[in-house]
């Protein structure tokens, strides 16, 4: 590598965030630029260019991307084909016999690959792995040529029971590659060698759907970076909070869904743990959405399966994130029944909120904050000046007039509805999952999160809020913090009492060898390499499984085989932790084995981000701000200039280039030794 600088880049719906760190000096710089459409790479490179003139000095660029997520949500992936077992072409359309509206009899669903492009070939593998019918390779080649003639850019091979024996799929893929014109060939036994055909078929098909789009985007970025002198490592954030090499991301783009939000959660966990708060709830408020995650004991929960949209199921490990349409750019509107709504439609980065002056005429949450004086129109995020009069007119026209409210009352109503929706998302990940919010701190980040921190404390009962040093670019910072990670899964499907520990040990050893090879190929120095093993287990007769950490001893390439008793004890502990009771006489089974190989990347000392200024604190100015239902004269501070130990009592506004912190009456802000602002209710312990 030719330099030492590390750069994290998170592309959001409205802004592209840049975090630049020089580990040798501890100096950090941030930048926010509007996300470019339709090609996000332009904003990516423009943002880096604002802070780094010579890419030859950069050692690592880590990217949290929404390219895959957007392609799924907007149905803008590639035209793809499917080659599957005879009789199984409609699995993707039948799904789990679910429906878009639980209580309705109407609704439709269109899979990402149409029925005429889902072709069947003779082959059959039984559930025990026996090859009943060998795959007809001539039929595979003929199907491939048909799909090519139909303009397909990628193909997914989806054979039933290939998780039990991949031989037919592997032979089909080899035959396909003889005639397929590009590398975009995905097989279910490679993407997800796991039982349950719909989830396996869906994940593999979506992977193929994304391959041309994501690999093209990342390829353009990599070429552009190299063209500007970059010679370091280029890594991509995964949905599980780890990072992977670009070639892996191009092969497995389905693992980048929710990439950017995952990076934010990783950064939040590290910042909070360092500051002494292992239990937090994160709230990432960007321009389009509000993303919430719960972190207990410093660890974010991983979900084995996520539904990106109805019928679009992705079964890869992802950080559990709840997303609602309540971002700064979310549009406020009054429905036919006279009720005020926020989102899910967003103004995004272009045209953006009304005050941006780019053609939007419908008010957003940001416009409401501007009208209430909470955002300085002369110092907005991203630079420039905002049109307050236009924002007032939009709120009057679309909200005030229909509801019979004055401008400020209408703006405050928008904020209250947005706060209510955000509070609901926080309750969903805490109270509804058995967690008491008063034991958790709230970490708001994203460009708009800190404007709503006080409201979340009041509405949900959280203990305090921790506003990180650079909240507007927390996800970009997470890109720099995230570890390298490789996940593997294999169905074993056996009763616990009959579990073959030797076979499991061999499977774990194979996963570890593959993971270590991926870490070696990626290059870079790791502070440590860690292996975790989990089993998906349940009682016989149950559909849903629990994740069971399996303590195994791994020395070099040798794995000590677990015994059935080891597995049974681990299952009882995990089941008891989740459900607080065991089922007397219940017989347990092991469904899947999961292995994660993690290369821990060196972390930087957050204390280097702390303010170095000392001395008395004086406001830069004062401004009329609408808080607590009325106008008040609030002190305005430059947040980044506040020394460690500073106490600010509300009403006050703390401004910085990437966000604004609202300290409402009854709140107190304290600057800790890492530069975080800790918000508490006045008088609270």
TORGUKOL-56526 format. One record per residue (C-alpha): residue in three letters; x, y, z. Coordinates in steps of 0.05 Angstrom, whole numbers, plus 5000, padded with zeros to 4 digits. Layout:
<pts>
ALAXYZ ...
</pts>
This chain:
<pts>
UNK500050005000 UNK502450684983 UNK499451075041 UNK496151035109 UNK489751435102 UNK483151055111 UNK476651295079 UNK469551075094 UNK464151255043 UNK456751155056 UNK451851305000 UNK445051485026 UNK438551684994 UNK440052435000 UNK447352515018 UNK453852145006 UNK457952165070 UNK465552155074 UNK469751995135 UNK477352075126 UNK482051835180 UNK489651875183 UNK491451335235 UNK498551605243 UNK496152285268 UNK489052125291 UNK486452695249 UNK479452595220 UNK475752995168 UNK468552925143 UNK464653145082 UNK457553095057 UNK455553174984 UNK448853054950 UNK448052334925 UNK448652324850 UNK443252004807 UNK442851544771 UNK450251364777 UNK452251414850 UNK459651364834 UNK459952104814 UNK458052344884 UNK462551814914 UNK468752084878 UNK466652814887 UNK466052724962 UNK472952404969 UNK475852954926 UNK473553474975 UNK478153195029 UNK483652804995 UNK487553104937 UNK492252524925 UNK489151824927 UNK496151544926 UNK496351705001 UNK490251265015 UNK491250565042 UNK483950345047 UNK477150555019 UNK471150215050 UNK464350315018 UNK457350235048 UNK453050184986 UNK445650234972 UNK446350024899 UNK443649324913 UNK438149564961 UNK435650084911 UNK435749594854 UNK431349114895 UNK426449644921 UNK425849994854 UNK425749334814 UNK431549574771 UNK435848954771 UNK437848584709 UNK433648154664 UNK435247454688 UNK433246734675 UNK432346124719 UNK434045404705 UNK430644934754 UNK428244234768 UNK422143984729 UNK415944174768 UNK419144734809 UNK418945344762 UNK413445674804 UNK416745634873 UNK418846364867 UNK411646574853 UNK408146124903 UNK412846354960 UNK410046145028 UNK402746225007 UNK402946915039 UNK399547545014 UNK401248285012 UNK395348475057 UNK394247995113 UNK386748135120 UNK385148265048 UNK383247794992 UNK386448224938 UNK393648364920 UNK398748154870 UNK406047974866 UNK410747964807 UNK417347584818 UNK423747894792 UNK424047364738 UNK417847244694 UNK415046544684 UNK417246494611 UNK424446584634 UNK423946034687 UNK425845404649 UNK425644684674 UNK430644124660 UNK430543384678 UNK434243244744 UNK432443024814 UNK436242974879 UNK432542664938 UNK432242985007 UNK437542495033 UNK442442704979 UNK441342114933 UNK441742284859 UNK435241994832 UNK435942294763 UNK442442574736 UNK441843264706 UNK440843294630 UNK446643744610 UNK444343814538 UNK437744084565 UNK441644574609 UNK445644824549 UNK439344894507 UNK435845274564 UNK441845734570 UNK441645904495 UNK434246054500 UNK435446534558 UNK441146874522 UNK436746964461 UNK431447274507 UNK436547804530 UNK438047534599 UNK444447814631 UNK444847314689 UNK442146624706 UNK440546264771 UNK440845514777 UNK435645284827 UNK435244524837 UNK431044224891 UNK434843894949 UNK441544134922 UNK443344324994 UNK443743575009 UNK448043414949 UNK450343964901 UNK453043484847 UNK447443604796 UNK447744364806 UNK455244374800 UNK454943974735 UNK449644444708 UNK453745064726 UNK459844774691 UNK455644644628 UNK452645334632 UNK459345684635 UNK461145354569 UNK455745774534 UNK454146354581 UNK457446994556 UNK459147304624 UNK460847094696 UNK453847224722 UNK451846504738 UNK449146364808 UNK447445694839 UNK443345574901 UNK448245064930 UNK453645594929 UNK449446194951 UNK445445835006 UNK446445085017 UNK440645075065 UNK433944705070 UNK427345045049 UNK427045144975 UNK423345814972 UNK428346185015 UNK434145854978 UNK431045984910 UNK429246714927 UNK436146884955 UNK439646584895 UNK435046904844 UNK435847584877 UNK443347494877 UNK443247374801 UNK438447964794 UNK443548424827 UNK449948164797 UNK450248574732 UNK448049224768 UNK452449174829 UNK458648884794 UNK458049424741 UNK457549974793 UNK463349714835 UNK467449584773 UNK466550314751 UNK468550554820 UNK474650114824 UNK476950334755 UNK475851074772 UNK479551014838 UNK485550674805 UNK485351204750 UNK486351734803 UNK492351394833 UNK489150944886 UNK493050314898 UNK490450064965 UNK484949584985 UNK477749714965 UNK472749375011 UNK465149335013 UNK460749325075 UNK456248715082 UNK449348705113 UNK452148315172 UNK456548895192 UNK463048595165 UNK466748785102 UNK468848375041 UNK473248464981 UNK470348754917 UNK470848104878 UNK466747754933 UNK461548314931 UNK460948244855 UNK459847494863 UNK455247544923 UNK451748224916 UNK445647994955 UNK450048065017 UNK450348815007 UNK442948945019 UNK442449435078 UNK449949535074 UNK450050275094 UNK445450225154 UNK449349625179 UNK455750035180 UNK452250565222 UNK450250045274 UNK457349775278 UNK460150475290 UNK454750625342 UNK456349985380 UNK463750155382 UNK462750885402 UNK457650715456 UNK461750135484 UNK467950575487 UNK463951115523 UNK461350615574 UNK454450475547 UNK454049745522 UNK446449765517 UNK443750255466 UNK438350355414 UNK440650685350 UNK436651165308 UNK439551325240 UNK435451895210 UNK437652055139 UNK434052395083 UNK429551805065 UNK428651355126 UNK429451255201 UNK433150615216 UNK432950315286 UNK437149755317 UNK438049485387 UNK445049335415 UNK445448935479 UNK452048805514 UNK455749145457 UNK453048655405 UNK447948785350 UNK443048225337 UNK443647855271 UNK437547615233 UNK438446995189 UNK433047235142 UNK430247905119 UNK424548105073 UNK426848695032 UNK419848775004 UNK413748324999 UNK415947664968 UNK423247874963 UNK426347445017 UNK433947465028 UNK436646925074 UNK443547165092 UNK445947425160 UNK443848145168 UNK444048625227 UNK436848685252 UNK434749375230 UNK427649645230 UNK426450185177 UNK420750675170 UNK419651245122 UNK421051815170 UNK427352155145 UNK428652885137 UNK426252865065 UNK419852465081 UNK413852835053 UNK408153065099 UNK401152985071 UNK393852985092 UNK389752385072 UNK382452375051 UNK380252265123 UNK383852905145 UNK389552545180 UNK396652795177 UNK401752285151 UNK409252265143 UNK412451865085 UNK413751365060 UNK414951784998 UNK421252205003 UNK423852814966 UNK430752484968 UNK436852884946 UNK433653124881 UNK429353534886 UNK429953494962 UNK425953895013 UNK422254514989 UNK427254985022 UNK432754714977 UNK429455074918 UNK430154504868 UNK422954444847 UNK419454054902 UNK413154394928 UNK410853884981 UNK413353995053 UNK418053515088 UNK420453395159 UNK426553815144 UNK422154395120 UNK418354365187 UNK424854395226 UNK427054995184 UNK420455365195 UNK421055245271 UNK428055555271 UNK431554905290 UNK435854895228 UNK439655525210 UNK437755685138 UNK444456035127 UNK448555435151 UNK445054795127 UNK448154115119 UNK451454085051 UNK452454835047 UNK448755385011 UNK442555755037 UNK435455525047 UNK428955865026 UNK424855925091 UNK419156295056 UNK418255725006 UNK418055215063 UNK412755635100 UNK408555685037 UNK408854935025 UNK406854775097 UNK401155285095 UNK398555015029 UNK399054265041 UNK398254205117 UNK395954855149 UNK390054995103 UNK387054285103 UNK387754225179 UNK386054945197 UNK392755065230 UNK397455665231 UNK404255565200 UNK408155415264 UNK402654965290 UNK402554575225 UNK410154515226 UNK409954275298 UNK404553775279 UNK409153485225 UNK414753405276 UNK410053085327 UNK407552575277 UNK414652415255 UNK416752345328 UNK410951885342 UNK412751435284 UNK420051415306 UNK418151265377 UNK413850695352 UNK419750395315 UNK423950435379 UNK418450085419 UNK418149545366 UNK425449345376 UNK425349435451 UNK418849355490 UNK415748865440 UNK421948425446 UNK422248425522 UNK427148995533 UNK425849575581 UNK427750225545 UNK429850565611 UNK435850095613 UNK438150335544 UNK441250975519 UNK439251265452 UNK444451415399 UNK441651865344 UNK445751955282 UNK444952115209 UNK443852835189 UNK437252925226 UNK437452445285 UNK440052935337 UNK434353425324 UNK429452905352 UNK433552605409 UNK429952975465 UNK423152765438 UNK425352035438 UNK427552085511 UNK420852375530 UNK416351915489 UNK419851255500 UNK423151345568 UNK430251215546 UNK435551365599 UNK439651865558 UNK442052025489 UNK449251975463 UNK450552415403 UNK457252205372 UNK462552695350 UNK460552645276 UNK453352395277 UNK451952585205 UNK457352115179 UNK456951555230 UNK455551035177 UNK461651265139 UNK465751205203 UNK462950505212 UNK465850315145 UNK472750465173 UNK471350075238 UNK468049445209 UNK471748775210 UNK472748315151 UNK467647755156 UNK465847115118 UNK459546725134 UNK458046005117 UNK451945555127 UNK450344825114 UNK444144425130 UNK445443805173 UNK438243635193 UNK439143125248 UNK436342975317 UNK440943235372 UNK441742535401 UNK444042285333 UNK448742865316 UNK455242645284 UNK460443085319 UNK466042845273 UNK462243035211 UNK460543715242 UNK467843835259 UNK469843675187 UNK464544165162 UNK466944705209 UNK474144585189 UNK472244655115 UNK468545315130 UNK474545575169 UNK479345395113 UNK475045765062 UNK474346365109 UNK481746405123 UNK483246375049 UNK478446955037 UNK481947365091 UNK488747195061 UNK486447384991 UNK483648055016 UNK490348255044 UNK491248765099 UNK493348685172 UNK488548385223 UNK489048505298 UNK486147795308 UNK482347245272 UNK476146975306 UNK471646395289 UNK464546325315 UNK459945725306 UNK452445715315 UNK447045195304 UNK439845325282 UNK435944875329 UNK428744745351 UNK424444225384 UNK421743695337 UNK415143965310 UNK417244695314 UNK418145105251 UNK422145695279 UNK429245585305 UNK433645915357 UNK440946085346 UNK445345655391 UNK452545865401 UNK456745235399 UNK463245255438 UNK468344875398 UNK475944845404 UNK479645015339 UNK487144925335 UNK490045065267 UNK486044625219 UNK483644155274 UNK476744225304 UNK474943835367 UNK468443455351 UNK462443675394 UNK458543125428 UNK450943055427 UNK451143235501 UNK455043875486 UNK449844065435 UNK443943905481 UNK446744325537 UNK448044915490 UNK440944855462 UNK437744855531 UNK441645485550 UNK439845855486 UNK432445645488 UNK431845845561 UNK434946515547 UNK429946665490 UNK423546365518 UNK424946325594 UNK422645595596 UNK424244915567 UNK419244405540 UNK419343795587 UNK420543165548 UNK421743555484 UNK426443255432 UNK431043755398 UNK434043745329 UNK439644105292 UNK437544415226 UNK443444835202 UNK450644965222 UNK453345675213 UNK460545885216 UNK463246595215 UNK470646745203 UNK472347445225 UNK478647835213 UNK478748395265 UNK481449025233 UNK485549495277 UNK481050015311 UNK482950745319 UNK482651095387 UNK476251505391 UNK479651965440 UNK483452255381 UNK476852555358 UNK475652915424 UNK475953675424 UNK482653985443 UNK479854675459 UNK479654915531 UNK476955515569 UNK470155835578 UNK464455675532 UNK460456245501 UNK454856205450 UNK456356425380 UNK449756785378 UNK442456685397 UNK436356535354 UNK428856465362 UNK427255725361 UNK420555395369 UNK421054875425 UNK416154595475 UNK410254895440 UNK412755615440 UNK418256075414 UNK424356175459 UNK431056515453 UNK436055945445 UNK443655985453 UNK447255755389 UNK453955395398 UNK459155115351 UNK458854395375 UNK465854195351 UNK468954765391 UNK465954545458 UNK471454305506 UNK471053645544 UNK466753735606 UNK462454285577 UNK455354315604 UNK449854625562 UNK442854715590 UNK436954785543 UNK434255145506 UNK440255125461 UNK442354905391 UNK449154585377 UNK451054645304 UNK456354295263 UNK457354165188 UNK454053475188 UNK448253555237 UNK444553995287 UNK443353795360 UNK437154065393 UNK437754155469 UNK430554275489 UNK428354595554 UNK429154085609 UNK435153755576 UNK442453815593 UNK448253655546 UNK455153445572 UNK461353345528 UNK465052705549 UNK472352525540 UNK471152245470 UNK467452865445 UNK460552555449 UNK454852995475 UNK450952625529 UNK443752885533 UNK439852755598 UNK433453025627 UNK435153565677 UNK435453255746 UNK435952545720 UNK441252085749 
</pts>
